[in-house]
Amino acid sequence: MSRKYKFRNPEAVYFVTFATVNWIDVFTRREYKDILVGSLNYCIENKGLVVYAWVIMSNHVHLVIESRNVALEDIMRDLKKHTSKSILKAIEENPQESRKEWMLWMFERAGKKNSNNTKYQFWQQHNQPIELTVKAFAIDSSINYIHNNPVKAGFVDRPENYPDSSAVDYAGGKGLVNIEPC
């Protein structure tokens, strides 16, 4: 794993990206997104995670975050561990999942390549945290990037129309994750 991407400053705000192995489009189903949303809210309520912005795309997640209590690397480790187990279980138990065998085969194949896994690997190993050192500009730029991701992907024509993002919060509504707007 690269030493370039680390949570070095425990008091900093970070732009974080993490993706499924092989960029598999898992988050095309509501139930898988809901597991991730629930886990983010759990970390906010119980671990001191502060989320300023977020988006769930089909195969990756972007966050602007910091922590008030627990080290961010520990929160991210626990979040990814819990969501990987829960989402894999949901895939296995979903009778409507037409890609079930293929996805599980891909996750198992990735898991066999990494000695840290017992069977499957769902998330790529890294989080690519980037410390936002010039707070106001860097945070605003990162939030705009996050919110415009679904627009650039062609999912919606306006950021606030994408429900799996904090853009709705910044447009005056209430989104799915309990964020703290900047």
Residue, then its C-alpha position, 0 to 999 in steps of 0.5 A: m500500500s502506498r505511503k503517500y496516502k495516509f491520515r497524518n494530521p488527526e485534526a485535519v479535514y480530508f477528501v477521501t475516495f474509496a472504490t470497490v475492487n475492479w470498480i464493480d458497479v455494486f451501488t446500482r441497487r438501493e439496498y446496497k446504498d442504504i447499508l453504506v448510508g446507515s454505516l456513515n450515520y452510525c459512525i457520525e452518531n457513535k464514533g465522532l465522524v464529521v461528514y461535510a460532503w458525500v456522494i455514492m457513485s455506482n462503484h466508489v464513494h467520495l467524502v469530505i470528513e474529519s473526526r472528533n474522537v476516533a482516529l480517521e484510519d480506524i473509522m474508515r477501517d471499521l466502516k469498510k469492514h462492516t459495509s463489505k460484510s453487510i453488502l456481500k451478505a445482501i448480494e448473496e441473499n438477494p434473489q433479484e440480483s442478476r449479477k450475483e454469481w459474477m460479482l461474488w466470483m470477482f470479489e472472491r478472486a480479488g480476495k485470493k490475491n490478498s492475504n488479509n482476506t479470508k474469502y472476499q475482498f469488496w473494497q480496494q485497500h486504500n482510501q486515498p485521503i488527501e488533507l485539505t490544508v487550505k481549508a476554505f478553498a480546498i473544502d469548497s472545491s472538494i465539495n463542488y467536485i463531489h456534488n458534480n460527480p453525478v452530473k458529470a456521470g450523466f445521472v442527473d442534470r443538477p447535483e441536488n437531484y441526486p439523492d445519494s449525495s449531500a448536494v440536497d443538504y446544500a440546496g436547502g433540503k435534508g439528505l440521507v446522511n447527517i452532515e455538518p454543512c460548511 
